[in-house]
Amino acid sequence: MTRFLAPLAVVFFLAACTQAPAPTVDRTPTAQARVAGAGEYAVKRGDTLYRIARENGMDHNELAAINNISDPTTLREGQILRLTRPAGQTAEVAPVASPIGIGSGVEARPLDAPAPVTQSGVLREPRGGKEAYSDEAHARLNSTPVSAPATPPATPATPTPPVATEPAPTPAAAAQTAQVDGITWAWPSSAKIQSPYNGTTNKGIDFAGRVGDPVLAAADGQVLYVGEALAGYGKLVIVKHGANHLSVYAHNNRILVKEGQSVKLGQKIAEMGSTGTSGVKLHFEIRKQGKPVDPGPFLPGR
């Protein structure tokens, strides 16, 4: 019995020694699709070369040239496209195939190449658009030189003597100004003074004149009042100057400004009249903080 068991033990021992080792698991991560980096674009389902170029502000021919694409239908999902030309790549690449029936209609050739010659032997330049018919255009398109019409020599113009013009008259009232309380003042009329300021019977200055004589703004300002509601003043204009000063123009025949209107120093704002009084005159006042003051210190020498 022992004689038969010994060979079997040897057989099992040898079998155990020659048994293949247990398999190991490959835990190396599988390769993933590369993510588009700066200056690149990953093709998505439904993308076309033309759409990708348009969305990235490029010409589709340029995009195809950068990526060596000759057939725009060969794009595949996940494909990485360059959006900028790599260093050293030239622009001489295969042209992109155009859809059947759609042509550019533009002739392409190097700038230094001669224009093509037709069967008639006439040189033709590439056409970029239609041109209205004219003899000159026809001659130019057929390379027929057109001589420019002779231009007669220019005849020297006879100098015209300058015409003497008189300067526009400046009202005497606005010829001089005075700066008082930060305001530039001038006389409202060049007419003769009829009654000066006295603070009691006359709270301003009266100017004697004729109907229609100009009444001028004594300073820059804004028209505060136009009307006849103030008894004894007739047709009245009141102009505001800054925060504290008013100028008053009374007995006008015609008023030329409106309430709220801005006026300039020396601007004609009314015409002298006799409304609200017995004779033609302008009654002029300056009021400081609402009270009449002597206009004399505010006005320039006369």
Contacts in CASP RR format, 6 or more apart in sequence:
PFRMAT RR
TARGET T0000
AUTHOR 0000-0000-0000
METHOD contacts of the structure
MODEL  1
MTRFLAPLAVVFFLAACTQAPAPTVDRTPTAQARVAGAGEYAVKRGDTLY
RIARENGMDHNELAAINNISDPTTLREGQILRLTRPAGQTAEVAPVASPI
GIGSGVEARPLDAPAPVTQSGVLREPRGGKEAYSDEAHARLNSTPVSAPA
TPPATPATPTPPVATEPAPTPAAAAQTAQVDGITWAWPSSAKIQSPYNGT
TNKGIDFAGRVGDPVLAAADGQVLYVGEALAGYGKLVIVKHGANHLSVYA
HNNRILVKEGQSVKLGQKIAEMGSTGTSGVKLHFEIRKQGKPVDPGPFLP
GR
33 42 0 8 1.000
33 78 0 8 1.000
34 80 0 8 1.000
35 42 0 8 1.000
36 42 0 8 1.000
36 80 0 8 1.000
39 82 0 8 1.000
39 83 0 8 1.000
39 84 0 8 1.000
40 80 0 8 1.000
40 81 0 8 1.000
40 82 0 8 1.000
40 83 0 8 1.000
41 52 0 8 1.000
41 56 0 8 1.000
41 80 0 8 1.000
41 81 0 8 1.000
41 83 0 8 1.000
42 78 0 8 1.000
42 79 0 8 1.000
42 80 0 8 1.000
42 81 0 8 1.000
43 52 0 8 1.000
43 75 0 8 1.000
43 76 0 8 1.000
43 77 0 8 1.000
43 78 0 8 1.000
43 79 0 8 1.000
43 80 0 8 1.000
43 81 0 8 1.000
44 77 0 8 1.000
44 78 0 8 1.000
45 77 0 8 1.000
47 75 0 8 1.000
47 77 0 8 1.000
48 72 0 8 1.000
48 75 0 8 1.000
49 60 0 8 1.000
49 63 0 8 1.000
49 64 0 8 1.000
49 69 0 8 1.000
49 72 0 8 1.000
49 75 0 8 1.000
49 96 0 8 1.000
50 60 0 8 1.000
50 72 0 8 1.000
52 60 0 8 1.000
52 63 0 8 1.000
52 81 0 8 1.000
53 59 0 8 1.000
53 60 0 8 1.000
53 62 0 8 1.000
53 63 0 8 1.000
54 60 0 8 1.000
56 63 0 8 1.000
56 83 0 8 1.000
58 83 0 8 1.000
60 72 0 8 1.000
60 96 0 8 1.000
61 95 0 8 1.000
61 96 0 8 1.000
63 69 0 8 1.000
63 81 0 8 1.000
63 83 0 8 1.000
64 70 0 8 1.000
64 72 0 8 1.000
64 93 0 8 1.000
64 96 0 8 1.000
65 85 0 8 1.000
65 91 0 8 1.000
65 93 0 8 1.000
66 81 0 8 1.000
66 82 0 8 1.000
66 83 0 8 1.000
66 84 0 8 1.000
66 85 0 8 1.000
66 86 0 8 1.000
66 89 0 8 1.000
67 81 0 8 1.000
67 82 0 8 1.000
68 93 0 8 1.000
68 94 0 8 1.000
69 75 0 8 1.000
69 96 0 8 1.000
70 93 0 8 1.000
70 94 0 8 1.000
70 95 0 8 1.000
70 96 0 8 1.000
70 97 0 8 1.000
71 96 0 8 1.000
71 97 0 8 1.000
72 96 0 8 1.000
72 97 0 8 1.000
85 91 0 8 1.000
98 104 0 8 1.000
106 126 0 8 1.000
106 128 0 8 1.000
107 116 0 8 1.000
107 126 0 8 1.000
109 116 0 8 1.000
109 126 0 8 1.000
114 123 0 8 1.000
115 123 0 8 1.000
115 124 0 8 1.000
115 125 0 8 1.000
115 126 0 8 1.000
116 123 0 8 1.000
116 124 0 8 1.000
117 123 0 8 1.000
117 124 0 8 1.000
118 124 0 8 1.000
122 142 0 8 1.000
122 143 0 8 1.000
123 143 0 8 1.000
125 141 0 8 1.000
131 137 0 8 1.000
131 141 0 8 1.000
136 146 0 8 1.000
139 145 0 8 1.000
139 146 0 8 1.000
140 146 0 8 1.000
171 190 0 8 1.000
171 214 0 8 1.000
171 216 0 8 1.000
171 266 0 8 1.000
172 187 0 8 1.000
172 190 0 8 1.000
173 186 0 8 1.000
173 187 0 8 1.000
173 188 0 8 1.000
173 189 0 8 1.000
173 190 0 8 1.000
173 216 0 8 1.000
173 266 0 8 1.000
174 186 0 8 1.000
174 187 0 8 1.000
174 216 0 8 1.000
174 265 0 8 1.000
174 266 0 8 1.000
175 186 0 8 1.000
176 186 0 8 1.000
176 187 0 8 1.000
176 300 0 8 1.000
176 301 0 8 1.000
176 302 0 8 1.000
177 184 0 8 1.000
177 185 0 8 1.000
177 186 0 8 1.000
177 265 0 8 1.000
177 300 0 8 1.000
178 184 0 8 1.000
178 185 0 8 1.000
178 186 0 8 1.000
178 298 0 8 1.000
178 299 0 8 1.000
178 300 0 8 1.000
178 301 0 8 1.000
179 185 0 8 1.000
180 297 0 8 1.000
180 298 0 8 1.000
181 244 0 8 1.000
181 245 0 8 1.000
181 288 0 8 1.000
181 298 0 8 1.000
183 219 0 8 1.000
183 220 0 8 1.000
183 241 0 8 1.000
183 242 0 8 1.000
183 245 0 8 1.000
183 298 0 8 1.000
184 219 0 8 1.000
184 220 0 8 1.000
184 265 0 8 1.000
185 218 0 8 1.000
185 219 0 8 1.000
185 265 0 8 1.000
185 298 0 8 1.000
185 299 0 8 1.000
185 300 0 8 1.000
186 216 0 8 1.000
186 218 0 8 1.000
186 219 0 8 1.000
186 265 0 8 1.000
186 266 0 8 1.000
186 299 0 8 1.000
186 300 0 8 1.000
187 216 0 8 1.000
187 218 0 8 1.000
187 299 0 8 1.000
187 300 0 8 1.000
187 302 0 8 1.000
188 207 0 8 1.000
188 215 0 8 1.000
188 216 0 8 1.000
188 217 0 8 1.000
188 218 0 8 1.000
188 247 0 8 1.000
188 249 0 8 1.000
188 282 0 8 1.000
188 284 0 8 1.000
189 207 0 8 1.000
189 209 0 8 1.000
189 213 0 8 1.000
189 214 0 8 1.000
189 215 0 8 1.000
189 216 0 8 1.000
189 272 0 8 1.000
189 282 0 8 1.000
189 284 0 8 1.000
191 207 0 8 1.000
191 208 0 8 1.000
191 209 0 8 1.000
191 213 0 8 1.000
191 272 0 8 1.000
191 282 0 8 1.000
192 207 0 8 1.000
192 208 0 8 1.000
192 209 0 8 1.000
193 205 0 8 1.000
193 206 0 8 1.000
193 207 0 8 1.000
193 208 0 8 1.000
194 206 0 8 1.000
194 207 0 8 1.000
194 208 0 8 1.000
194 281 0 8 1.000
195 202 0 8 1.000
195 205 0 8 1.000
195 206 0 8 1.000
196 202 0 8 1.000
196 204 0 8 1.000
196 205 0 8 1.000
197 203 0 8 1.000
197 204 0 8 1.000
197 205 0 8 1.000
197 294 0 8 1.000
197 295 0 8 1.000
197 296 0 8 1.000
199 292 0 8 1.000
199 294 0 8 1.000
203 285 0 8 1.000
203 292 0 8 1.000
204 283 0 8 1.000
204 284 0 8 1.000
204 285 0 8 1.000
204 286 0 8 1.000
204 292 0 8 1.000
204 294 0 8 1.000
204 295 0 8 1.000
205 283 0 8 1.000
205 284 0 8 1.000
205 285 0 8 1.000
205 295 0 8 1.000
205 296 0 8 1.000
206 281 0 8 1.000
206 282 0 8 1.000
206 283 0 8 1.000
206 284 0 8 1.000
207 272 0 8 1.000
207 281 0 8 1.000
207 282 0 8 1.000
207 284 0 8 1.000
208 280 0 8 1.000
208 281 0 8 1.000
209 272 0 8 1.000
209 280 0 8 1.000
209 281 0 8 1.000
209 282 0 8 1.000
210 272 0 8 1.000
210 280 0 8 1.000
211 253 0 8 1.000
211 271 0 8 1.000
211 272 0 8 1.000
211 273 0 8 1.000
211 274 0 8 1.000
211 280 0 8 1.000
212 253 0 8 1.000
212 254 0 8 1.000
212 271 0 8 1.000
212 272 0 8 1.000
212 273 0 8 1.000
213 271 0 8 1.000
213 272 0 8 1.000
213 282 0 8 1.000
214 268 0 8 1.000
214 271 0 8 1.000
214 272 0 8 1.000
215 237 0 8 1.000
215 249 0 8 1.000
215 252 0 8 1.000
215 268 0 8 1.000
215 269 0 8 1.000
215 270 0 8 1.000
215 271 0 8 1.000
215 272 0 8 1.000
215 282 0 8 1.000
216 266 0 8 1.000
216 267 0 8 1.000
216 268 0 8 1.000
216 269 0 8 1.000
217 239 0 8 1.000
217 247 0 8 1.000
217 263 0 8 1.000
217 264 0 8 1.000
217 265 0 8 1.000
217 266 0 8 1.000
217 267 0 8 1.000
217 269 0 8 1.000
218 239 0 8 1.000
218 247 0 8 1.000
218 265 0 8 1.000
218 266 0 8 1.000
218 284 0 8 1.000
218 286 0 8 1.000
218 298 0 8 1.000
218 299 0 8 1.000
219 239 0 8 1.000
219 241 0 8 1.000
219 245 0 8 1.000
219 247 0 8 1.000
219 265 0 8 1.000
220 241 0 8 1.000
220 262 0 8 1.000
220 263 0 8 1.000
220 264 0 8 1.000
220 265 0 8 1.000
221 239 0 8 1.000
221 240 0 8 1.000
221 241 0 8 1.000
221 242 0 8 1.000
221 262 0 8 1.000
221 263 0 8 1.000
221 264 0 8 1.000
222 239 0 8 1.000
222 240 0 8 1.000
222 260 0 8 1.000
222 261 0 8 1.000
222 262 0 8 1.000
222 263 0 8 1.000
223 237 0 8 1.000
223 238 0 8 1.000
223 239 0 8 1.000
223 240 0 8 1.000
223 257 0 8 1.000
223 258 0 8 1.000
223 259 0 8 1.000
223 260 0 8 1.000
223 261 0 8 1.000
223 262 0 8 1.000
223 263 0 8 1.000
223 269 0 8 1.000
224 238 0 8 1.000
224 239 0 8 1.000
224 240 0 8 1.000
224 246 0 8 1.000
224 259 0 8 1.000
224 260 0 8 1.000
225 236 0 8 1.000
225 237 0 8 1.000
225 238 0 8 1.000
225 259 0 8 1.000
226 236 0 8 1.000
226 237 0 8 1.000
226 238 0 8 1.000
226 255 0 8 1.000
226 257 0 8 1.000
226 258 0 8 1.000
226 259 0 8 1.000
227 235 0 8 1.000
227 236 0 8 1.000
227 237 0 8 1.000
227 255 0 8 1.000
228 234 0 8 1.000
228 235 0 8 1.000
228 236 0 8 1.000
228 275 0 8 1.000
229 236 0 8 1.000
230 236 0 8 1.000
232 250 0 8 1.000
232 276 0 8 1.000
232 277 0 8 1.000
233 248 0 8 1.000
233 250 0 8 1.000
233 251 0 8 1.000
233 276 0 8 1.000
233 283 0 8 1.000
234 250 0 8 1.000
234 251 0 8 1.000
234 252 0 8 1.000
234 275 0 8 1.000
234 276 0 8 1.000
234 277 0 8 1.000
235 250 0 8 1.000
235 251 0 8 1.000
235 252 0 8 1.000
235 253 0 8 1.000
235 254 0 8 1.000
235 255 0 8 1.000
235 270 0 8 1.000
235 273 0 8 1.000
235 275 0 8 1.000
236 248 0 8 1.000
236 249 0 8 1.000
236 250 0 8 1.000
236 252 0 8 1.000
237 248 0 8 1.000
237 249 0 8 1.000
237 252 0 8 1.000
237 255 0 8 1.000
237 257 0 8 1.000
237 269 0 8 1.000
237 270 0 8 1.000
238 246 0 8 1.000
238 247 0 8 1.000
238 248 0 8 1.000
238 249 0 8 1.000
239 246 0 8 1.000
239 247 0 8 1.000
239 249 0 8 1.000
239 263 0 8 1.000
239 269 0 8 1.000
240 246 0 8 1.000
241 247 0 8 1.000
244 288 0 8 1.000
244 289 0 8 1.000
245 286 0 8 1.000
245 287 0 8 1.000
245 288 0 8 1.000
246 285 0 8 1.000
246 286 0 8 1.000
246 287 0 8 1.000
246 290 0 8 1.000
247 284 0 8 1.000
247 285 0 8 1.000
247 286 0 8 1.000
247 287 0 8 1.000
248 283 0 8 1.000
248 284 0 8 1.000
248 285 0 8 1.000
248 286 0 8 1.000
248 287 0 8 1.000
249 269 0 8 1.000
249 270 0 8 1.000
249 282 0 8 1.000
249 283 0 8 1.000
249 284 0 8 1.000
250 282 0 8 1.000
250 283 0 8 1.000
250 284 0 8 1.000
250 285 0 8 1.000
251 272 0 8 1.000
251 273 0 8 1.000
251 274 0 8 1.000
251 275 0 8 1.000
251 276 0 8 1.000
251 277 0 8 1.000
251 279 0 8 1.000
251 280 0 8 1.000
251 281 0 8 1.000
251 282 0 8 1.000
251 283 0 8 1.000
252 270 0 8 1.000
252 271 0 8 1.000
252 272 0 8 1.000
252 273 0 8 1.000
252 275 0 8 1.000
252 282 0 8 1.000
253 270 0 8 1.000
253 271 0 8 1.000
253 272 0 8 1.000
253 273 0 8 1.000
253 274 0 8 1.000
253 275 0 8 1.000
253 280 0 8 1.000
254 270 0 8 1.000
254 271 0 8 1.000
255 269 0 8 1.000
255 270 0 8 1.000
256 268 0 8 1.000
256 269 0 8 1.000
256 270 0 8 1.000
256 271 0 8 1.000
257 263 0 8 1.000
257 269 0 8 1.000
257 270 0 8 1.000
263 269 0 8 1.000
272 280 0 8 1.000
272 281 0 8 1.000
272 282 0 8 1.000
273 279 0 8 1.000
273 280 0 8 1.000
273 281 0 8 1.000
273 282 0 8 1.000
274 280 0 8 1.000
274 281 0 8 1.000
277 283 0 8 1.000
284 295 0 8 1.000
285 292 0 8 1.000
285 295 0 8 1.000
286 292 0 8 1.000
286 293 0 8 1.000
286 294 0 8 1.000
286 295 0 8 1.000
286 298 0 8 1.000
287 293 0 8 1.000
END
